Amino acid sequence: MCIQHPSCLTDEQLLQQCELRLLRRGGPGGQHRNKVETAVVLTHQPSGVSAEANERRSQADNRAVALFRLRCLLALHVRGELLANQPSSLWRERRVGNKIRVATAHECFPSLLAELMDRLFALEFDLVRVALFFEVSPSQLVRFLRSYPPSLALVNQHRQQLGLHRLH
């Protein structure tokens, strides 16, 4: 697993680096929705990245959702240090043949995304070289990025700046 990236920290370690705000939010959810502060906003202090969850009536549920969203956003916007010349054990476990097997909602998704983004930045968004590194097909990397639309949008933004074609 990646050790250097904040998306890979335990819940407790990540929460220690965050400011937690509890808010009231309007909208559907029943008569108790606006009476208690169930909305959760987490801000990662070192990076300034924030995530919010307010769709559940339980503060604990919203905190768990906000924490997962924060991990995904950290994977996109915070670059970690590349320590290895091969994919992490997590990547190797999730690779079956030349395919990546992980659901977007799985707890290891943000860590995989962080490792992929770090490698994409390091190899200047050269999809073929990154695919060779992870021992998967380029189309599998695109499928992985497409499973979390903000990641594909960010990659395409950087590829466009480098004069490379958009991924679809």
C-alpha positions as CSV (number, residue, x, y, z in Angstrom):
1,M,0.0,0.0,0.0
2,C,1.2,3.6,-0.5
3,I,2.6,5.0,2.6
4,Q,3.5,8.5,1.6
5,H,0.1,9.7,0.4
6,P,-2.6,11.1,2.7
7,S,-5.3,9.1,1.1
8,C,-3.6,6.0,2.5
9,L,-3.6,7.0,6.1
10,T,-5.9,5.3,8.6
11,D,-9.1,7.1,9.5
12,E,-7.7,8.3,12.8
13,Q,-4.5,9.6,11.2
14,L,-6.3,11.4,8.5
15,L,-8.9,12.9,10.9
16,Q,-6.0,14.2,13.0
17,Q,-4.9,16.3,10.0
18,C,-8.4,17.6,9.4
19,E,-10.7,20.3,10.6
20,L,-14.2,18.9,11.3
21,R,-17.2,21.2,11.0
22,L,-20.7,20.2,11.7
23,L,-23.5,22.0,10.0
24,R,-27.3,22.0,9.4
25,R,-28.4,21.5,5.9
26,G,-31.8,21.8,4.3
27,G,-33.5,19.6,1.8
28,P,-35.4,16.3,2.0
29,G,-34.8,13.9,4.8
30,G,-37.7,14.0,7.2
31,Q,-38.7,16.2,10.1
32,H,-35.4,15.8,12.0
33,R,-33.2,16.9,9.1
34,N,-32.9,20.5,10.1
35,K,-33.0,20.2,13.8
36,V,-29.6,18.7,14.4
37,E,-26.2,19.3,12.9
38,T,-25.8,16.2,10.8
39,A,-23.9,17.6,7.8
40,V,-20.1,17.0,8.0
41,V,-17.4,19.1,6.3
42,L,-13.8,17.8,6.5
43,T,-10.9,20.0,5.5
44,H,-7.4,18.5,5.2
45,Q,-5.3,21.2,6.8
46,P,-2.0,20.5,5.0
47,S,-3.5,20.7,1.6
48,G,-6.7,22.7,2.0
49,V,-8.8,20.1,0.3
50,S,-12.4,19.8,1.6
51,A,-15.2,17.3,1.3
52,E,-18.7,17.4,2.6
53,A,-21.5,14.9,3.2
54,N,-25.0,15.8,4.2
55,E,-27.4,13.4,2.5
56,R,-27.8,11.1,5.5
57,R,-29.6,11.8,8.7
58,S,-26.8,10.3,10.8
59,Q,-23.8,12.4,11.6
60,A,-21.6,9.3,11.8
61,D,-22.8,8.1,8.4
62,N,-22.1,11.5,6.9
63,R,-18.6,11.6,8.5
64,A,-17.8,8.2,6.9
65,V,-19.0,9.4,3.5
66,A,-17.1,12.8,3.8
67,L,-14.0,10.9,4.8
68,F,-14.2,8.6,1.7
69,R,-14.9,11.7,-0.5
70,L,-11.9,13.5,1.0
71,R,-9.7,10.5,0.3
72,C,-10.7,10.6,-3.4
73,L,-10.1,14.3,-3.7
74,L,-6.7,14.0,-2.0
75,A,-5.9,11.3,-4.5
76,L,-6.6,13.8,-7.3
77,H,-5.1,17.0,-5.9
78,V,-2.1,15.9,-3.7
79,R,0.9,14.4,-5.2
80,G,2.8,11.8,-3.3
81,E,6.4,10.8,-3.5
82,L,7.2,7.9,-5.9
83,L,9.1,5.3,-3.9
84,A,9.0,2.2,-6.0
85,N,10.0,1.1,-9.4
86,Q,7.0,-1.3,-9.5
87,P,3.3,-1.1,-8.7
88,S,2.4,-1.5,-5.0
89,S,1.2,-4.8,-3.6
90,L,-2.3,-3.3,-3.6
91,W,-2.2,-2.7,-7.4
92,R,-0.8,-6.2,-7.9
93,E,-3.6,-7.7,-5.8
94,R,-6.3,-5.8,-7.7
95,R,-4.9,-6.8,-11.2
96,V,-6.3,-9.9,-12.8
97,G,-4.5,-10.5,-16.0
98,N,-4.3,-7.1,-17.6
99,K,-7.5,-5.8,-15.9
100,I,-8.1,-3.8,-12.8
101,R,-10.7,-5.2,-10.4
102,V,-12.0,-2.6,-7.9
103,A,-15.3,-0.9,-7.3
104,T,-15.3,2.9,-7.0
105,A,-16.9,2.6,-3.6
106,H,-14.3,0.1,-2.3
107,E,-12.1,1.3,0.6
108,C,-8.9,0.8,-1.4
109,F,-10.1,2.8,-4.5
110,P,-8.7,6.2,-3.3
111,S,-5.2,4.6,-2.7
112,L,-5.2,3.0,-6.1
113,L,-6.3,6.3,-7.7
114,A,-3.6,8.2,-5.8
115,E,-0.9,5.8,-7.0
116,L,-2.2,6.0,-10.6
117,M,-2.3,9.8,-10.5
118,D,1.2,10.1,-9.1
119,R,2.5,7.9,-11.9
120,L,0.6,9.8,-14.6
121,F,2.1,13.1,-13.4
122,A,5.6,11.5,-13.2
123,L,5.3,10.1,-16.7
124,E,3.8,13.3,-18.2
125,F,0.4,11.6,-18.8
126,D,1.8,9.1,-21.3
127,L,-0.9,6.5,-21.0
128,V,1.1,3.7,-22.7
129,R,4.1,4.1,-20.4
130,V,1.8,4.2,-17.3
131,A,-0.1,1.1,-18.6
132,L,3.2,-0.7,-19.1
133,F,4.2,0.2,-15.5
134,F,1.0,-1.1,-14.0
135,E,1.0,-4.1,-16.4
136,V,-2.5,-3.4,-17.6
137,S,-3.9,-2.2,-20.9
138,P,-4.3,1.5,-21.6
139,S,-8.0,1.0,-22.1
140,Q,-8.2,-0.5,-18.5
141,L,-6.6,2.7,-17.2
142,V,-9.1,4.8,-19.1
143,R,-11.9,2.7,-17.7
144,F,-10.5,3.1,-14.2
145,L,-10.3,6.9,-14.6
146,R,-13.8,7.0,-16.1
147,S,-15.2,5.2,-13.1
148,Y,-14.6,8.4,-11.1
149,P,-15.4,11.2,-13.5
150,P,-13.4,14.0,-11.7
151,S,-10.2,11.9,-12.3
152,L,-10.8,11.6,-16.0
153,A,-11.6,15.4,-16.3
154,L,-8.4,16.3,-14.4
155,V,-6.2,14.0,-16.5
156,N,-7.8,15.4,-19.7
157,Q,-7.1,18.9,-18.5
158,H,-3.4,18.2,-18.0
159,R,-3.2,16.2,-21.3
160,Q,-4.7,19.1,-23.2
161,Q,-2.1,21.5,-21.6
162,L,0.6,19.1,-22.9
163,G,-0.9,19.0,-26.4
164,L,-2.1,15.4,-26.0
165,H,-5.4,14.1,-27.2
166,R,-8.3,13.7,-24.8
167,L,-9.2,10.3,-23.3
168,H,-12.8,9.2,-23.6
